[in-house]
Amino acid sequence: MCGDCVEKEYPNRGNICLENGSFLLNFTGCAVCDLCKNCHHVVARHEYTFSIMDEFQEYTMLCLLCGKAEDTVSILPDDPRQMTLLF
């Protein structure tokens, strides 16, 4: 992976977890050839995970170019984290 090709390494993307793609606003250009058409220079490796833990879907993304992010979503119709106690 190449930190010279990106404006910021592993930018914080909050809860935006993408399975694939490229965050081109963070790409400054290929540090090897400036064009990146045929040089096969690896700018970044994109890692994405999805898992189910109890009643939640958990997503993570880690990529030098796209950034880092985590998100948790309830699989229930009503998110128990958002429920208020009624007395």
PyMOL Python script that loads the backbone (N, CA, C, O; Angstrom):
from pymol import cmd

cmd.read_pdbstr("""\
ATOM      1  N   MET A   1       0.843  -1.172   0.000  1.00  0.00           N
ATOM      2  CA  MET A   1       0.000   0.000   0.000  1.00  0.00           C
ATOM      3  C   MET A   1       0.889   1.236   0.000  1.00  0.00           C
ATOM      4  O   MET A   1       2.022   1.197   0.481  1.00  0.00           O
ATOM      5  N   CYS A   2       0.377   2.312  -0.533  1.00  0.00           N
ATOM      6  CA  CYS A   2       1.214   3.477  -0.758  1.00  0.00           C
ATOM      7  C   CYS A   2       0.600   4.750  -0.173  1.00  0.00           C
ATOM      8  O   CYS A   2      -0.400   5.255  -0.683  1.00  0.00           O
ATOM      9  N   GLY A   3       1.196   5.253   0.878  1.00  0.00           N
ATOM     10  CA  GLY A   3       0.734   6.493   1.488  1.00  0.00           C
ATOM     11  C   GLY A   3       1.019   7.723   0.653  1.00  0.00           C
ATOM     12  O   GLY A   3       0.443   8.783   0.898  1.00  0.00           O
ATOM     13  N   ASP A   4       1.915   7.600  -0.345  1.00  0.00           N
ATOM     14  CA  ASP A   4       2.240   8.747  -1.203  1.00  0.00           C
ATOM     15  C   ASP A   4       1.159   9.019  -2.247  1.00  0.00           C
ATOM     16  O   ASP A   4       1.160  10.075  -2.880  1.00  0.00           O
ATOM     17  N   CYS A   5       0.246   8.083  -2.430  1.00  0.00           N
ATOM     18  CA  CYS A   5      -0.796   8.228  -3.454  1.00  0.00           C
ATOM     19  C   CYS A   5      -2.093   8.837  -2.908  1.00  0.00           C
ATOM     20  O   CYS A   5      -2.999   9.162  -3.676  1.00  0.00           O
ATOM     21  N   VAL A   6      -2.178   8.986  -1.602  1.00  0.00           N
ATOM     22  CA  VAL A   6      -3.416   9.480  -0.996  1.00  0.00           C
ATOM     23  C   VAL A   6      -3.174  10.800  -0.274  1.00  0.00           C
ATOM     24  O   VAL A   6      -2.072  11.085   0.195  1.00  0.00           O
ATOM     25  N   GLU A   7      -4.237  11.595  -0.200  1.00  0.00           N
ATOM     26  CA  GLU A   7      -4.151  12.868   0.514  1.00  0.00           C
ATOM     27  C   GLU A   7      -4.062  12.639   2.020  1.00  0.00           C
ATOM     28  O   GLU A   7      -3.262  13.276   2.705  1.00  0.00           O
ATOM     29  N   LYS A   8      -4.901  11.710   2.539  1.00  0.00           N
ATOM     30  CA  LYS A   8      -4.910  11.395   3.968  1.00  0.00           C
ATOM     31  C   LYS A   8      -5.026   9.887   4.124  1.00  0.00           C
ATOM     32  O   LYS A   8      -5.888   9.268   3.500  1.00  0.00           O
ATOM     33  N   GLU A   9      -4.171   9.284   4.948  1.00  0.00           N
ATOM     34  CA  GLU A   9      -4.217   7.846   5.174  1.00  0.00           C
ATOM     35  C   GLU A   9      -5.338   7.488   6.128  1.00  0.00           C
ATOM     36  O   GLU A   9      -5.488   8.107   7.181  1.00  0.00           O
ATOM     37  N   TYR A  10      -6.128   6.483   5.759  1.00  0.00           N
ATOM     38  CA  TYR A  10      -7.230   5.973   6.566  1.00  0.00           C
ATOM     39  C   TYR A  10      -8.139   7.073   7.125  1.00  0.00           C
ATOM     40  O   TYR A  10      -8.292   7.173   8.343  1.00  0.00           O
ATOM     41  N   PRO A  11      -8.745   7.901   6.266  1.00  0.00           N
ATOM     42  CA  PRO A  11      -9.614   8.953   6.780  1.00  0.00           C
ATOM     43  C   PRO A  11     -10.828   8.354   7.517  1.00  0.00           C
ATOM     44  O   PRO A  11     -11.319   7.286   7.154  1.00  0.00           O
ATOM     45  N   ASN A  12     -11.294   9.049   8.539  1.00  0.00           N
ATOM     46  CA  ASN A  12     -12.450   8.598   9.309  1.00  0.00           C
ATOM     47  C   ASN A  12     -13.709   8.826   8.491  1.00  0.00           C
ATOM     48  O   ASN A  12     -14.028   9.966   8.153  1.00  0.00           O
ATOM     49  N   ARG A  13     -14.428   7.761   8.169  1.00  0.00           N
ATOM     50  CA  ARG A  13     -15.645   7.859   7.356  1.00  0.00           C
ATOM     51  C   ARG A  13     -16.909   7.654   8.182  1.00  0.00           C
ATOM     52  O   ARG A  13     -17.988   7.437   7.630  1.00  0.00           O
ATOM     53  N   GLY A  14     -16.775   7.723   9.514  1.00  0.00           N
ATOM     54  CA  GLY A  14     -17.950   7.586  10.380  1.00  0.00           C
ATOM     55  C   GLY A  14     -18.559   6.207  10.281  1.00  0.00           C
ATOM     56  O   GLY A  14     -17.914   5.211  10.608  1.00  0.00           O
ATOM     57  N   ASN A  15     -19.820   6.144   9.822  1.00  0.00           N
ATOM     58  CA  ASN A  15     -20.490   4.848   9.710  1.00  0.00           C
ATOM     59  C   ASN A  15     -20.738   4.460   8.248  1.00  0.00           C
ATOM     60  O   ASN A  15     -21.591   3.616   7.977  1.00  0.00           O
ATOM     61  N   ILE A  16     -20.013   5.058   7.312  1.00  0.00           N
ATOM     62  CA  ILE A  16     -20.156   4.733   5.889  1.00  0.00           C
ATOM     63  C   ILE A  16     -19.212   3.581   5.553  1.00  0.00           C
ATOM     64  O   ILE A  16     -18.023   3.788   5.310  1.00  0.00           O
ATOM     65  N   CYS A  17     -19.757   2.368   5.544  1.00  0.00           N
ATOM     66  CA  CYS A  17     -18.983   1.165   5.262  1.00  0.00           C
ATOM     67  C   CYS A  17     -19.347   0.656   3.870  1.00  0.00           C
ATOM     68  O   CYS A  17     -20.475   0.220   3.642  1.00  0.00           O
ATOM     69  N   LEU A  18     -18.416   0.709   2.958  1.00  0.00           N
ATOM     70  CA  LEU A  18     -18.660   0.277   1.587  1.00  0.00           C
ATOM     71  C   LEU A  18     -17.976  -1.059   1.330  1.00  0.00           C
ATOM     72  O   LEU A  18     -16.820  -1.263   1.699  1.00  0.00           O
ATOM     73  N   GLU A  19     -18.707  -1.960   0.696  1.00  0.00           N
ATOM     74  CA  GLU A  19     -18.156  -3.286   0.407  1.00  0.00           C
ATOM     75  C   GLU A  19     -17.036  -3.214  -0.625  1.00  0.00           C
ATOM     76  O   GLU A  19     -16.074  -3.979  -0.555  1.00  0.00           O
ATOM     77  N   ASN A  20     -17.160  -2.297  -1.583  1.00  0.00           N
ATOM     78  CA  ASN A  20     -16.120  -2.113  -2.593  1.00  0.00           C
ATOM     79  C   ASN A  20     -16.216  -0.682  -3.125  1.00  0.00           C
ATOM     80  O   ASN A  20     -17.097   0.081  -2.728  1.00  0.00           O
ATOM     81  N   GLY A  21     -15.322  -0.341  -4.007  1.00  0.00           N
ATOM     82  CA  GLY A  21     -15.318   1.002  -4.579  1.00  0.00           C
ATOM     83  C   GLY A  21     -14.046   1.751  -4.237  1.00  0.00           C
ATOM     84  O   GLY A  21     -13.091   1.166  -3.725  1.00  0.00           O
ATOM     85  N   SER A  22     -14.031   3.043  -4.521  1.00  0.00           N
ATOM     86  CA  SER A  22     -12.865   3.890  -4.273  1.00  0.00           C
ATOM     87  C   SER A  22     -13.310   5.280  -3.847  1.00  0.00           C
ATOM     88  O   SER A  22     -14.251   5.837  -4.411  1.00  0.00           O
ATOM     89  N   PHE A  23     -12.646   5.828  -2.868  1.00  0.00           N
ATOM     90  CA  PHE A  23     -12.913   7.190  -2.415  1.00  0.00           C
ATOM     91  C   PHE A  23     -11.941   8.099  -3.178  1.00  0.00           C
ATOM     92  O   PHE A  23     -10.887   8.472  -2.663  1.00  0.00           O
ATOM     93  N   LEU A  24     -12.313   8.443  -4.405  1.00  0.00           N
ATOM     94  CA  LEU A  24     -11.397   9.148  -5.309  1.00  0.00           C
ATOM     95  C   LEU A  24     -11.068  10.569  -4.863  1.00  0.00           C
ATOM     96  O   LEU A  24     -10.068  11.130  -5.309  1.00  0.00           O
ATOM     97  N   LEU A  25     -11.880  11.162  -3.997  1.00  0.00           N
ATOM     98  CA  LEU A  25     -11.545  12.494  -3.484  1.00  0.00           C
ATOM     99  C   LEU A  25     -10.275  12.459  -2.636  1.00  0.00           C
ATOM    100  O   LEU A  25      -9.631  13.490  -2.440  1.00  0.00           O
ATOM    101  N   ASN A  26      -9.914  11.283  -2.136  1.00  0.00           N
ATOM    102  CA  ASN A  26      -8.710  11.124  -1.323  1.00  0.00           C
ATOM    103  C   ASN A  26      -7.498  10.699  -2.155  1.00  0.00           C
ATOM    104  O   ASN A  26      -6.387  10.636  -1.627  1.00  0.00           O
ATOM    105  N   PHE A  27      -7.688  10.408  -3.436  1.00  0.00           N
ATOM    106  CA  PHE A  27      -6.606   9.948  -4.308  1.00  0.00           C
ATOM    107  C   PHE A  27      -5.904  11.150  -4.935  1.00  0.00           C
ATOM    108  O   PHE A  27      -6.535  11.940  -5.638  1.00  0.00           O
ATOM    109  N   THR A  28      -4.612  11.290  -4.686  1.00  0.00           N
ATOM    110  CA  THR A  28      -3.862  12.423  -5.240  1.00  0.00           C
ATOM    111  C   THR A  28      -3.226  12.088  -6.581  1.00  0.00           C
ATOM    112  O   THR A  28      -2.920  12.994  -7.356  1.00  0.00           O
ATOM    113  N   GLY A  29      -3.022  10.821  -6.868  1.00  0.00           N
ATOM    114  CA  GLY A  29      -2.386  10.378  -8.108  1.00  0.00           C
ATOM    115  C   GLY A  29      -1.366   9.311  -7.792  1.00  0.00           C
ATOM    116  O   GLY A  29      -0.899   9.204  -6.658  1.00  0.00           O
ATOM    117  N   CYS A  30      -1.025   8.533  -8.776  1.00  0.00           N
ATOM    118  CA  CYS A  30      -0.060   7.462  -8.587  1.00  0.00           C
ATOM    119  C   CYS A  30       1.335   8.049  -8.359  1.00  0.00           C
ATOM    120  O   CYS A  30       1.815   8.862  -9.149  1.00  0.00           O
ATOM    121  N   ALA A  31       1.965   7.630  -7.285  1.00  0.00           N
ATOM    122  CA  ALA A  31       3.307   8.122  -6.962  1.00  0.00           C
ATOM    123  C   ALA A  31       4.378   7.479  -7.836  1.00  0.00           C
ATOM    124  O   ALA A  31       5.521   7.935  -7.856  1.00  0.00           O
ATOM    125  N   VAL A  32       4.011   6.415  -8.562  1.00  0.00           N
ATOM    126  CA  VAL A  32       4.979   5.702  -9.389  1.00  0.00           C
ATOM    127  C   VAL A  32       4.987   6.236 -10.819  1.00  0.00           C
ATOM    128  O   VAL A  32       6.048   6.523 -11.373  1.00  0.00           O
ATOM    129  N   CYS A  33       3.788   6.370 -11.421  1.00  0.00           N
ATOM    130  CA  CYS A  33       3.766   6.726 -12.841  1.00  0.00           C
ATOM    131  C   CYS A  33       2.921   7.964 -13.155  1.00  0.00           C
ATOM    132  O   CYS A  33       2.929   8.426 -14.296  1.00  0.00           O
ATOM    133  N   ASP A  34       2.197   8.512 -12.184  1.00  0.00           N
ATOM    134  CA  ASP A  34       1.310   9.679 -12.336  1.00  0.00           C
ATOM    135  C   ASP A  34       0.030   9.392 -13.123  1.00  0.00           C
ATOM    136  O   ASP A  34      -0.921  10.169 -13.035  1.00  0.00           O
ATOM    137  N   LEU A  35      -0.021   8.302 -13.888  1.00  0.00           N
ATOM    138  CA  LEU A  35      -1.222   8.010 -14.682  1.00  0.00           C
ATOM    139  C   LEU A  35      -1.980   6.782 -14.185  1.00  0.00           C
ATOM    140  O   LEU A  35      -3.208   6.743 -14.264  1.00  0.00           O
ATOM    141  N   CYS A  36      -1.271   5.789 -13.678  1.00  0.00           N
ATOM    142  CA  CYS A  36      -1.857   4.557 -13.139  1.00  0.00           C
ATOM    143  C   CYS A  36      -2.651   3.756 -14.168  1.00  0.00           C
ATOM    144  O   CYS A  36      -3.584   3.047 -13.792  1.00  0.00           O
ATOM    145  N   LYS A  37      -2.316   3.844 -15.431  1.00  0.00           N
ATOM    146  CA  LYS A  37      -3.034   3.057 -16.431  1.00  0.00           C
ATOM    147  C   LYS A  37      -2.509   1.639 -16.513  1.00  0.00           C
ATOM    148  O   LYS A  37      -3.291   0.688 -16.494  1.00  0.00           O
ATOM    149  N   ASN A  38      -1.213   1.484 -16.602  1.00  0.00           N
ATOM    150  CA  ASN A  38      -0.642   0.161 -16.815  1.00  0.00           C
ATOM    151  C   ASN A  38       0.473  -0.213 -15.847  1.00  0.00           C
ATOM    152  O   ASN A  38       1.126  -1.237 -16.049  1.00  0.00           O
ATOM    153  N   CYS A  39       0.711   0.564 -14.822  1.00  0.00           N
ATOM    154  CA  CYS A  39       1.871   0.268 -13.966  1.00  0.00           C
ATOM    155  C   CYS A  39       1.567  -0.784 -12.902  1.00  0.00           C
ATOM    156  O   CYS A  39       2.500  -1.336 -12.319  1.00  0.00           O
ATOM    157  N   HIS A  40       0.289  -1.082 -12.628  1.00  0.00           N
ATOM    158  CA  HIS A  40      -0.121  -2.092 -11.657  1.00  0.00           C
ATOM    159  C   HIS A  40       0.365  -1.797 -10.244  1.00  0.00           C
ATOM    160  O   HIS A  40       0.553  -2.712  -9.443  1.00  0.00           O
ATOM    161  N   HIS A  41       0.567  -0.525  -9.942  1.00  0.00           N
ATOM    162  CA  HIS A  41       0.969  -0.102  -8.602  1.00  0.00           C
ATOM    163  C   HIS A  41      -0.223  -0.254  -7.655  1.00  0.00           C
ATOM    164  O   HIS A  41      -1.313   0.231  -7.956  1.00  0.00           O
ATOM    165  N   VAL A  42      -0.029  -0.919  -6.518  1.00  0.00           N
ATOM    166  CA  VAL A  42      -1.109  -1.122  -5.552  1.00  0.00           C
ATOM    167  C   VAL A  42      -1.162   0.089  -4.621  1.00  0.00           C
ATOM    168  O   VAL A  42      -0.253   0.321  -3.824  1.00  0.00           O
ATOM    169  N   VAL A  43      -2.234   0.845  -4.741  1.00  0.00           N
ATOM    170  CA  VAL A  43      -2.413   2.027  -3.884  1.00  0.00           C
ATOM    171  C   VAL A  43      -2.925   1.595  -2.521  1.00  0.00           C
ATOM    172  O   VAL A  43      -2.409   2.049  -1.499  1.00  0.00           O
ATOM    173  N   ALA A  44      -3.935   0.724  -2.483  1.00  0.00           N
ATOM    174  CA  ALA A  44      -4.519   0.299  -1.207  1.00  0.00           C
ATOM    175  C   ALA A  44      -5.230  -1.037  -1.363  1.00  0.00           C
ATOM    176  O   ALA A  44      -5.607  -1.432  -2.467  1.00  0.00           O
ATOM    177  N   ARG A  45      -5.405  -1.720  -0.251  1.00  0.00           N
ATOM    178  CA  ARG A  45      -6.213  -2.935  -0.202  1.00  0.00           C
ATOM    179  C   ARG A  45      -7.441  -2.627   0.644  1.00  0.00           C
ATOM    180  O   ARG A  45      -7.330  -2.119   1.760  1.00  0.00           O
ATOM    181  N   HIS A  46      -8.604  -2.939   0.103  1.00  0.00           N
ATOM    182  CA  HIS A  46      -9.874  -2.627   0.743  1.00  0.00           C
ATOM    183  C   HIS A  46     -10.359  -3.827   1.550  1.00  0.00           C
ATOM    184  O   HIS A  46     -10.555  -4.909   0.998  1.00  0.00           O
ATOM    185  N   GLU A  47     -10.551  -3.637   2.858  1.00  0.00           N
ATOM    186  CA  GLU A  47     -11.051  -4.705   3.725  1.00  0.00           C
ATOM    187  C   GLU A  47     -12.445  -4.326   4.213  1.00  0.00           C
ATOM    188  O   GLU A  47     -12.657  -3.227   4.725  1.00  0.00           O
ATOM    189  N   TYR A  48     -13.391  -5.249   4.049  1.00  0.00           N
ATOM    190  CA  TYR A  48     -14.771  -5.035   4.461  1.00  0.00           C
ATOM    191  C   TYR A  48     -15.240  -6.284   5.182  1.00  0.00           C
ATOM    192  O   TYR A  48     -15.017  -7.396   4.705  1.00  0.00           O
ATOM    193  N   THR A  49     -15.889  -6.113   6.328  1.00  0.00           N
ATOM    194  CA  THR A  49     -16.440  -7.263   7.038  1.00  0.00           C
ATOM    195  C   THR A  49     -17.897  -7.020   7.382  1.00  0.00           C
ATOM    196  O   THR A  49     -18.326  -5.888   7.606  1.00  0.00           O
ATOM    197  N   PHE A  50     -18.638  -8.101   7.418  1.00  0.00           N
ATOM    198  CA  PHE A  50     -20.032  -8.092   7.830  1.00  0.00           C
ATOM    199  C   PHE A  50     -20.232  -9.277   8.747  1.00  0.00           C
ATOM    200  O   PHE A  50     -19.807 -10.390   8.435  1.00  0.00           O
ATOM    201  N   SER A  51     -20.880  -9.042   9.883  1.00  0.00           N
ATOM    202  CA  SER A  51     -21.170 -10.152  10.796  1.00  0.00           C
ATOM    203  C   SER A  51     -22.479  -9.863  11.527  1.00  0.00           C
ATOM    204  O   SER A  51     -22.949  -8.727  11.587  1.00  0.00           O
ATOM    205  N   ILE A  52     -23.042 -10.923  12.073  1.00  0.00           N
ATOM    206  CA  ILE A  52     -24.251 -10.790  12.886  1.00  0.00           C
ATOM    207  C   ILE A  52     -23.879 -11.198  14.301  1.00  0.00           C
ATOM    208  O   ILE A  52     -23.414 -12.312  14.542  1.00  0.00           O
ATOM    209  N   MET A  53     -24.092 -10.283  15.227  1.00  0.00           N
ATOM    210  CA  MET A  53     -23.814 -10.526  16.637  1.00  0.00           C
ATOM    211  C   MET A  53     -25.106 -10.278  17.409  1.00  0.00           C
ATOM    212  O   MET A  53     -25.582  -9.147  17.501  1.00  0.00           O
ATOM    213  N   ASP A  54     -25.670 -11.358  17.965  1.00  0.00           N
ATOM    214  CA  ASP A  54     -26.929 -11.282  18.698  1.00  0.00           C
ATOM    215  C   ASP A  54     -28.018 -10.692  17.805  1.00  0.00           C
ATOM    216  O   ASP A  54     -28.405 -11.316  16.817  1.00  0.00           O
ATOM    217  N   GLU A  55     -28.508  -9.522  18.130  1.00  0.00           N
ATOM    218  CA  GLU A  55     -29.608  -8.902  17.385  1.00  0.00           C
ATOM    219  C   GLU A  55     -29.143  -7.756  16.484  1.00  0.00           C
ATOM    220  O   GLU A  55     -29.935  -6.892  16.110  1.00  0.00           O
ATOM    221  N   PHE A  56     -27.846  -7.758  16.136  1.00  0.00           N
ATOM    222  CA  PHE A  56     -27.299  -6.642  15.367  1.00  0.00           C
ATOM    223  C   PHE A  56     -26.450  -7.117  14.194  1.00  0.00           C
ATOM    224  O   PHE A  56     -25.778  -8.146  14.273  1.00  0.00           O
ATOM    225  N   GLN A  57     -26.488  -6.358  13.114  1.00  0.00           N
ATOM    226  CA  GLN A  57     -25.594  -6.547  11.984  1.00  0.00           C
ATOM    227  C   GLN A  57     -24.437  -5.573  12.183  1.00  0.00           C
ATOM    228  O   GLN A  57     -24.656  -4.387  12.431  1.00  0.00           O
ATOM    229  N   GLU A  58     -23.223  -6.065  12.077  1.00  0.00           N
ATOM    230  CA  GLU A  58     -22.048  -5.215  12.267  1.00  0.00           C
ATOM    231  C   GLU A  58     -21.243  -5.149  10.981  1.00  0.00           C
ATOM    232  O   GLU A  58     -20.955  -6.170  10.358  1.00  0.00           O
ATOM    233  N   TYR A  59     -20.884  -3.932  10.595  1.00  0.00           N
ATOM    234  CA  TYR A  59     -20.123  -3.667   9.375  1.00  0.00           C
ATOM    235  C   TYR A  59     -18.833  -2.944   9.747  1.00  0.00           C
ATOM    236  O   TYR A  59     -18.836  -2.071  10.615  1.00  0.00           O
ATOM    237  N   THR A  60     -17.732  -3.303   9.093  1.00  0.00           N
ATOM    238  CA  THR A  60     -16.484  -2.560   9.253  1.00  0.00           C
ATOM    239  C   THR A  60     -15.818  -2.402   7.892  1.00  0.00           C
ATOM    240  O   THR A  60     -15.964  -3.242   7.005  1.00  0.00           O
ATOM    241  N   MET A  61     -15.088  -1.308   7.755  1.00  0.00           N
ATOM    242  CA  MET A  61     -14.328  -1.054   6.532  1.00  0.00           C
ATOM    243  C   MET A  61     -12.971  -0.490   6.963  1.00  0.00           C
ATOM    244  O   MET A  61     -12.892   0.350   7.860  1.00  0.00           O
ATOM    245  N   LEU A  62     -11.914  -0.960   6.315  1.00  0.00           N
ATOM    246  CA  LEU A  62     -10.576  -0.451   6.572  1.00  0.00           C
ATOM    247  C   LEU A  62      -9.818  -0.416   5.255  1.00  0.00           C
ATOM    248  O   LEU A  62      -9.617  -1.449   4.616  1.00  0.00           O
ATOM    249  N   CYS A  63      -9.398   0.787   4.852  1.00  0.00           N
ATOM    250  CA  CYS A  63      -8.713   0.954   3.571  1.00  0.00           C
ATOM    251  C   CYS A  63      -7.900   2.245   3.628  1.00  0.00           C
ATOM    252  O   CYS A  63      -8.394   3.275   4.086  1.00  0.00           O
ATOM    253  N   LEU A  64      -6.672   2.188   3.170  1.00  0.00           N
ATOM    254  CA  LEU A  64      -5.815   3.372   3.141  1.00  0.00           C
ATOM    255  C   LEU A  64      -6.455   4.497   2.346  1.00  0.00           C
ATOM    256  O   LEU A  64      -6.381   5.660   2.742  1.00  0.00           O
ATOM    257  N   LEU A  65      -7.086   4.159   1.221  1.00  0.00           N
ATOM    258  CA  LEU A  65      -7.707   5.151   0.349  1.00  0.00           C
ATOM    259  C   LEU A  65      -9.106   5.533   0.816  1.00  0.00           C
ATOM    260  O   LEU A  65      -9.413   6.719   0.932  1.00  0.00           O
ATOM    261  N   CYS A  66      -9.959   4.549   1.084  1.00  0.00           N
ATOM    262  CA  CYS A  66     -11.365   4.803   1.419  1.00  0.00           C
ATOM    263  C   CYS A  66     -11.574   5.211   2.865  1.00  0.00           C
ATOM    264  O   CYS A  66     -12.519   5.939   3.171  1.00  0.00           O
ATOM    265  N   GLY A  67     -10.715   4.758   3.753  1.00  0.00           N
ATOM    266  CA  GLY A  67     -10.808   5.149   5.155  1.00  0.00           C
ATOM    267  C   GLY A  67     -11.236   4.018   6.056  1.00  0.00           C
ATOM    268  O   GLY A  67     -11.256   2.850   5.668  1.00  0.00           O
ATOM    269  N   LYS A  68     -11.585   4.404   7.291  1.00  0.00           N
ATOM    270  CA  LYS A  68     -12.032   3.432   8.280  1.00  0.00           C
ATOM    271  C   LYS A  68     -13.423   3.828   8.759  1.00  0.00           C
ATOM    272  O   LYS A  68     -13.734   5.010   8.904  1.00  0.00           O
ATOM    273  N   ALA A  69     -14.258   2.807   9.003  1.00  0.00           N
ATOM    274  CA  ALA A  69     -15.629   3.056   9.439  1.00  0.00           C
ATOM    275  C   ALA A  69     -16.193   1.816  10.102  1.00  0.00           C
ATOM    276  O   ALA A  69     -15.763   0.693   9.837  1.00  0.00           O
ATOM    277  N   GLU A  70     -17.168   2.044  10.974  1.00  0.00           N
ATOM    278  CA  GLU A  70     -17.890   0.964  11.635  1.00  0.00           C
ATOM    279  C   GLU A  70     -19.351   1.347  11.721  1.00  0.00           C
ATOM    280  O   GLU A  70     -19.687   2.521  11.875  1.00  0.00           O
ATOM    281  N   ASP A  71     -20.229   0.345  11.620  1.00  0.00           N
ATOM    282  CA  ASP A  71     -21.653   0.601  11.767  1.00  0.00           C
ATOM    283  C   ASP A  71     -22.308  -0.630  12.359  1.00  0.00           C
ATOM    284  O   ASP A  71     -21.904  -1.758  12.078  1.00  0.00           O
ATOM    285  N   THR A  72     -23.324  -0.408  13.183  1.00  0.00           N
ATOM    286  CA  THR A  72     -24.106  -1.472  13.788  1.00  0.00           C
ATOM    287  C   THR A  72     -25.573  -1.158  13.569  1.00  0.00           C
ATOM    288  O   THR A  72     -26.034  -0.056  13.870  1.00  0.00           O
ATOM    289  N   VAL A  73     -26.311  -2.138  13.039  1.00  0.00           N
ATOM    290  CA  VAL A  73     -27.719  -1.957  12.723  1.00  0.00           C
ATOM    291  C   VAL A  73     -28.517  -3.083  13.361  1.00  0.00           C
ATOM    292  O   VAL A  73     -28.135  -4.249  13.267  1.00  0.00           O
ATOM    293  N   SER A  74     -29.620  -2.740  14.009  1.00  0.00           N
ATOM    294  CA  SER A  74     -30.473  -3.742  14.617  1.00  0.00           C
ATOM    295  C   SER A  74     -31.195  -4.540  13.541  1.00  0.00           C
ATOM    296  O   SER A  74     -31.601  -3.985  12.519  1.00  0.00           O
ATOM    297  N   ILE A  75     -31.356  -5.852  13.769  1.00  0.00           N
ATOM    298  CA  ILE A  75     -32.105  -6.674  12.829  1.00  0.00           C
ATOM    299  C   ILE A  75     -33.580  -6.731  13.219  1.00  0.00           C
ATOM    300  O   ILE A  75     -34.395  -7.296  12.490  1.00  0.00           O
ATOM    301  N   LEU A  76     -33.920  -6.154  14.353  1.00  0.00           N
ATOM    302  CA  LEU A  76     -35.302  -6.120  14.825  1.00  0.00           C
ATOM    303  C   LEU A  76     -36.040  -4.940  14.215  1.00  0.00           C
ATOM    304  O   LEU A  76     -35.409  -3.949  13.850  1.00  0.00           O
ATOM    305  N   PRO A  77     -37.365  -5.021  14.096  1.00  0.00           N
ATOM    306  CA  PRO A  77     -38.132  -3.892  13.549  1.00  0.00           C
ATOM    307  C   PRO A  77     -37.937  -2.607  14.356  1.00  0.00           C
ATOM    308  O   PRO A  77     -37.875  -1.517  13.787  1.00  0.00           O
ATOM    309  N   ASP A  78     -37.841  -2.736  15.670  1.00  0.00           N
ATOM    310  CA  ASP A  78     -37.593  -1.588  16.539  1.00  0.00           C
ATOM    311  C   ASP A  78     -36.241  -1.775  17.211  1.00  0.00           C
ATOM    312  O   ASP A  78     -36.026  -2.757  17.922  1.00  0.00           O
ATOM    313  N   ASP A  79     -35.346  -0.850  16.988  1.00  0.00           N
ATOM    314  CA  ASP A  79     -33.992  -0.928  17.538  1.00  0.00           C
ATOM    315  C   ASP A  79     -34.063  -0.819  19.066  1.00  0.00           C
ATOM    316  O   ASP A  79     -34.505   0.209  19.581  1.00  0.00           O
ATOM    317  N   PRO A  80     -33.638  -1.854  19.804  1.00  0.00           N
ATOM    318  CA  PRO A  80     -33.709  -1.790  21.273  1.00  0.00           C
ATOM    319  C   PRO A  80     -32.852  -0.666  21.868  1.00  0.00           C
ATOM    320  O   PRO A  80     -33.112  -0.223  22.987  1.00  0.00           O
ATOM    321  N   ARG A  81     -31.853  -0.208  21.147  1.00  0.00           N
ATOM    322  CA  ARG A  81     -31.024   0.898  21.655  1.00  0.00           C
ATOM    323  C   ARG A  81     -31.770   2.217  21.620  1.00  0.00           C
ATOM    324  O   ARG A  81     -31.429   3.151  22.346  1.00  0.00           O
ATOM    325  N   GLN A  82     -32.802   2.294  20.768  1.00  0.00           N
ATOM    326  CA  GLN A  82     -33.556   3.535  20.614  1.00  0.00           C
ATOM    327  C   GLN A  82     -34.828   3.564  21.468  1.00  0.00           C
ATOM    328  O   GLN A  82     -35.516   4.582  21.527  1.00  0.00           O
ATOM    329  N   MET A  83     -35.129   2.465  22.116  1.00  0.00           N
ATOM    330  CA  MET A  83     -36.343   2.375  22.915  1.00  0.00           C
ATOM    331  C   MET A  83     -36.162   3.155  24.209  1.00  0.00           C
ATOM    332  O   MET A  83     -35.090   3.117  24.813  1.00  0.00           O
ATOM    333  N   THR A  84     -37.204   3.862  24.636  1.00  0.00           N
ATOM    334  CA  THR A  84     -37.175   4.575  25.908  1.00  0.00           C
ATOM    335  C   THR A  84     -37.997   3.787  26.915  1.00  0.00           C
ATOM    336  O   THR A  84     -38.988   3.146  26.565  1.00  0.00           O
ATOM    337  N   LEU A  85     -37.583   3.842  28.133  1.00  0.00           N
ATOM    338  CA  LEU A  85     -38.300   3.127  29.190  1.00  0.00           C
ATOM    339  C   LEU A  85     -39.577   3.871  29.528  1.00  0.00           C
ATOM    340  O   LEU A  85     -39.568   5.088  29.719  1.00  0.00           O
ATOM    341  N   LEU A  86     -40.669   3.137  29.600  1.00  0.00           N
ATOM    342  CA  LEU A  86     -41.950   3.719  29.971  1.00  0.00           C
ATOM    343  C   LEU A  86     -42.270   3.313  31.396  1.00  0.00           C
ATOM    344  O   LEU A  86     -42.196   2.135  31.744  1.00  0.00           O
ATOM    345  N   PHE A  87     -42.619   4.272  32.206  1.00  0.00           N
ATOM    346  CA  PHE A  87     -42.954   3.970  33.608  1.00  0.00           C
ATOM    347  C   PHE A  87     -44.426   4.149  33.836  1.00  0.00           C
ATOM    348  O   PHE A  87     -44.907   3.944  34.951  1.00  0.00           O
TER     349      PHE A  87
END
""", "prot")
cmd.dss("prot")
cmd.show_as("cartoon", "prot")
cmd.util.cbc("prot")
cmd.orient("prot")
